[in-house]
Amino acid sequence: MRIFVVGDSTLAKFNDQYYYPRYGYATMLDKFFNNVEIINNALSGRSSRSYILDPEYKMTFDNLKKGDYLIIGFGHNDEKEDDFLRFSDASLDINNEKSFKYSIYNNYIKPALEVGAIPIITTPVVRISTDNNYSGYVIHDTPHGNYCNSLLELGKELNINVFDLTTPTKKLFETIGYDNAIFHHAMTQAIKKDGKLVPDTTSVDKTHLNIYGAKYVAWLVANGIKNSNLELKNYLKSNLEMPTINDLIPNPDFKFYEYNLPDLLSYNPNPNFKTYKKDVYGTALGIFNDPNDLYAYEDDNKFIVGTKTENGRTNATCDSYCLVFKQLKSDDNFKISAKAVIKSFLNCRQSAFGIQLRDDIYINANYKRNIASNYVSAGLITSDASTNIIYSRATPTDINKESNYINEFFKAGEELSLSLERLGQKITVNVVYRGKEYNKNFFDFDLIKTDNEYIYICLSASKGVVVEYSDIDFEITGKAKLS
């Protein structure tokens, strides 16, 4: 017996460096079956619409045969209305090409039925709510429809098995509360307490499950199969034992790093990071495959920053940046402006650049360390097929992208005007792009979480983009009152 799996990150395989790594629940399904082969082709970041562009989609339907089962798990990314490549509307009916139902049926259910395979739909698990209010996007109930209900309706319309994972995960998390719900989810970091490593609960990933959470959701799926009329239930293990907190184990390969202030007086960077202005330095931080393809140097009063290949990434849980930076005291008020010219770009997702004000900095890095620090950025960042203007990070597990976006990638040759000003507890960022001005004010933004002595103003770029910064105007304007 074979079960094929298609879906998003909540089902997919991962290879994390986290303290409690991410596990998609499809990776735990084999714990509840005998003599079943599970082919997990789920991919992170995909929606029911975007997944069909990946080779795993073709691979699935090239191999799917009569009598096979197909688990279909989408919803988390279909609801992202700011990304036209991934978005599908849950409020529309099955006959509308823009609808969630249309996409699930035509892209997955119909081709499965045509070869004699048996489709199974799973509704999306809820995200964790910090205030225990399980409504809205947390439970996939959006202005464009309820994605759980849409799938349940589709199952009734087509007489297809749908296993509701939204309702039981919502009920569980409401019952046990936030402080306990988080231990079903991934955590990127640890802290030292009484000389021992313990999970850093502030680094909880509110979307992605850990091994315990994944096993629990897989157990829900197994019970759904047990109570169905599917032949597949005959392959279940006789005792479907509910997972417990004892299933949660830290990553044995997790590496703990204590933050140390950068020793800038003795810093001797390689030629790719050479600068000549006083107290201005080049560096790179995060995870990169090729350290030779990193640039943050000065050339004729201009700064060249970025990578020429798809090297590194800027996503929810890891930042990989090339940076030209200046260290400032944590109470410095200042303002900075610059012109940015995109010299080259490989048209890829998870690329970003801009003027960045961040909490910490790293030099002499080994380029294998997961870093996700607090920052605000007057710049651009790409998703699957769109570009957001202005973004920030205030948690190790999420980048906040403002609602300003265009439905395409930025382009090589484009020019932008960027500025950032810090005045007390107010940070103002400004981007002028394609003739339009974008602004954002951040208040009481935490820039002393890691480094409580300094802040760092940076010219940044990441993954497949090289940016030239020029016409830089920087001024210290006084001292901030931080209390």
Number of C-alpha atoms within 10 A of each C-alpha: 12 16 22 22 24 25 28 26 26 28 32 23 20 14 8 16 18 23 26 30 23 29 26 28 27 28 22 22 24 18 15 20 19 13 11 15 13 19 15 22 19 27 22 16 18 24 27 29 22 18 23 15 11 11 10 16 19 13 11 18 15 9 9 21 17 12 15 18 22 26 24 23 27 30 30 28 21 27 25 18 16 20 22 17 21 24 23 29 25 27 18 17 16 19 12 12 14 17 22 30 26 23 22 23 18 14 16 22 22 14 15 22 14 11 14 15 20 22 22 21 22 22 23 25 27 25 24 26 21 13 9 16 15 19 13 12 17 19 23 27 17 18 13 18 19 19 28 26 17 21 27 18 16 22 18 11 10 10 9 17 22 24 25 20 19 20 15 14 22 21 13 12 22 18 12 12 17 16 11 13 21 26 20 26 26 29 28 27 27 22 16 12 9 7 7 8 14 14 19 15 16 14 22 25 26 20 20 26 30 29 25 25 28 26 28 24 26 25 21 21 21 23 17 19 21 18 10 14 10 14 10 20 17 12 15 19 16 11 7 15 11 12 17 12 12 7 13 17 13 18 13 10 10 16 13 14 10 8 11 11 15 14 10 12 7 7 11 12 15 12 12 18 22 20 20 12 9 7 12 17 24 27 25 28 25 21 22 23 11 13 17 10 16 27 28 30 26 23 12 7 13 16 24 29 32 33 28 18 18 21 21 26 22 24 19 16 21 21 26 28 31 30 32 30 23 17 18 16 13 18 19 18 21 20 19 17 22 20 20 26 19 22 18 19 22 17 19 20 20 22 29 31 28 31 31 25 26 24 22 24 25 17 17 14 13 13 17 14 18 20 20 25 21 21 22 27 31 27 29 24 25 26 24 19 20 20 24 24 25 26 23 21 22 17 19 22 23 19 21 14 20 14 12 14 19 16 16 17 22 23 15 16 12 14 18 20 22 24 24 26 21 24 18 18 16 15 20 18 27 22 25 18 17 11 8 8 13 15 16 17 13 14 13 10 15 17 22 15 11 18 17 15 14 19 24 21 26 22 30 30 34 32 29 23 25 28 29 23 27 17 12 15 11 14 11 13 13 13 15 17 11 9 5
